[in-house]
């Protein structure tokens, strides 16, 4: 069935290419599938996540029972604020906008550290800090949420807060060897720890959103600095013309070679579509060429040409973990949709979309499974619902791209 759908899709795409017409991701996406799942996602999260205070409940069991007992965590809270903003843009329903505003205001009132700057990692239901450390990954999503809030609402307080947050990150979490530190204590004191590319990738994503919100040219320069660090310092080129970005590094950004010295396929796809979108924000066209190199490696090594979908990771010895999880499928589809004029990528988009529809959609409880049904049937599957960030990002890419 995957092959039949892919063949029909490729014939349609070839016809579009022959006509010289390229209308973006929406021209090749399964629009109704994306629209239906986006509607289901945002409606359920609107019904369950926002608390009267503005705190966002971000973690639920498979049957949608909350697990965090009213405490707020910066990453999850911010991802739900972002989801509410996508819900508003997709539907025009002001309930999403009001929920997003309350969530963003809660961030500014309770997560923001009035003494040292930056944002706390965790607060209780009353907004009292319970984990005061500064986590760069969480700050990336706080910046993403505030930047989107500034763009969607047009309100200066969110734009100004986003710019101030970025200045705190840039000035206080800078790594002495380049890039950004993973974390710091409340006062941002220096320390040594291993590093990851993950917080850099999401901060780059958030900076792109901040450019959209403010047009600030200094932010364009900061995004260029961060992107150049990753591509010149961390990316590994291959004789095939492909390239990859390892996941974990020591304190001096040397890639690890032990069990954590792996390459995450989902992140290669994620970097690919982020870099490809950077040019329209004023970053250099060469970023799109690098996106092609990352995509070439990710497809050749991490894509399942038999069933569709993306494997988990590869190791330095060449071993591939062929397990499949929910979020890499979403990021791979976004990367494929970024190339609507390439029939080979459109074919893989449709194969993966059909694989996800068959294996990941939870038609009993709603939402997505964290692993395929065949894995969950053996008990090898988490009982949590995925948070909505990757899913609404995928769907909004498919529906809004022109």
PyMOL commands that set and color helices and strands:
alter all, ss='L'
color gray80, all
select helices_A, chain A and resi 2-18+25-27+31-48+74-91+94-111+136-153+156-172+198-214+217-234+265-276+279-281+286-302+326-337+343-359+373-376+389-400
alter helices_A, ss='H'
color red, helices_A
select strands_A, chain A and resi 72-73+122-123+129-131+134-135+183-184+195-196+235-237+243-245+248-249+262-264+313-315+320-321
alter strands_A, ss='S'
color yellow, strands_A
deselect
rebuild
show_as cartoon
